[in-house]
Structures are given as C-alpha cells and as structure tokens.
Amino acid sequence: MELAIRADGLRKTYGDVVALDGLSFEVDRGEFFGLLGPNGAGKTTFINILVGLVRKSGGTAEVFGYDVEAEYREARDRIGLAPQEFNVDRFFPIHEVLEHKAGYHGVSPAEAERRAAEALKTVGIWEKRDTRFDWLSGGMKRRFLLARALVTDPELLILDEPTAGVDVQLRRDLWRVIERLNAEGTTILLTTHYIEEAERLCDRVAIVDSGRIVEVATPDELRSRGTDEVFVTLAD
Ligand code: ATP
C-alpha cells in the first residue's frame, strides 16, 4: 500500500517549547485519518510542516514519498489545505480567488474556471460566486475554505478543525462533502477536538498529546475503550 503521509521521529521546537517530540505515524493512500488531541498538542504544527509553512527541527516528513522540504514542490502540489486560520484575498469575487489559485498551479484559464465552478458547487456556494469573501457568513466562509483547498484537485486533503464553532446543519453538510471526496479516492487528514467527529468519519485516529502519538486506533477501538472523558464532545 502506497503511503500518503509518513512521519518518523518528527521534531519541532520553538525556543524552549517542544511542539513535536518525535512524532511517528503513517497514513495510507485513500485513508480517512484523524488527528485528535487537546489544544497545543502539536496538530497545527505538524500540518504546517507538511505544507512547508514551518521548518522541522529533526526527523522525517514525507507526502506520497516526497520529502516535504527537499522535494517541496512535488509534495505541495499534491496537498489541498483548509486551514484553521485564514487569509483570503478580499478584493475579488470568490470565484476569481479560486481561479487565480488554480492558475498559480499551472492550469489554463479555461481549466481554472471549470475547477473553480466545480469546487464552489461541491461545497454548495455556487450562487455566491460573485460575492467577496468578507461578505460571506461565517458558515459560508468555512465552505469557501474547503472549495479553495479543492481547486488544485489535491490527492491529499488536509482539514484543520473544519467544523470548529459551526452549527449542526453546516457540520453535517461538511461531513457529507468530505465523506464523498474520500469515497472518490482523496486521502484525508482531519484534525479535530471532537471525538464523535473522529469516530464518525475516520478509518483510523491518532491521539496526539504533547507532540507525540499516544496511540493509533480505529473508531471501534476508541469507543470500546471509552476515551471520551479525555476529549471535548459535541454539544448537540
Ligand atoms: P490547537 O488544537 O489549539 O490548534 P495544536 O494541537 O494545533 O493546538 P499547535 O498549534 O501545533 O497545537 O501548538 C503546539 C505547541 O507549539 C504549543 O505549545 C504552542 O504554543 C507552540 N507553538 C506553536 N507555534 C508556535 C510559534 N510560532 N512560536 C512559539 N510556540 C509555538
């Protein structure tokens, strides 16, 4: 089985703070994999290393066999990221923002337009295509961030707490969209604080704490062990 992600002994320190302390795990191509852990566990730091925003202090990080630093372009071109914090161009209608992004990845203007339309339809905000990001509601912003991750047609989709603070209806909608993407073959790495979300969506879940993997388990294994008390549960 080809690996989508391989982390081996991955370390990241910020001065005296150890954000990743020898993180090791593997995600198979096509898998829906969850990273579950409390605030400050190191989940976002790990994602930032995968997409080249942060340099590792040691160890190995690969995406589809490509080293995320030595082979940055090959790795990055295969990843779509819906980040927790976002910075979106505010001066253009959202369909143009998506077209620009697809264009940076080297596709023709016609193909960029097609991909932007498809991504907006996939997440259900096609009718908002001429609106600027700032004018979208909070829920629509979330949908847009997912569309932006999809517009480069990624093999690995990384979702950093995609449903934090969203209402029940939107959470279910987003779940449906990402489940379908995974069924169509996209590998998914999802971080969440919600154990129910991880249990419902993921093939396997890694529990991260203090920059290390505490365990990797299937949702059934998690349920039977009753780890719930350690983590936040959904309010609804
Ligand atoms: P959350 O669930 O709150 O998003 P997380 O699991 O994503 O948390 P990280 O954001 O990766 O955790 O943070 C891991 C540790 O690294 C924390 O102690 C954090 O304070 C620290 N850290 C992260 N980024 C920096 C930075 N730029 N400078 C200093 N410390 C940092």
Residues whose N, C-alpha, C, O or C-beta is under 5 A from the ligand:
A	BS01	ATP	Y14 V17 A19 G37 P38 N39 G40 A41 G42 K43 T44 T45 F46
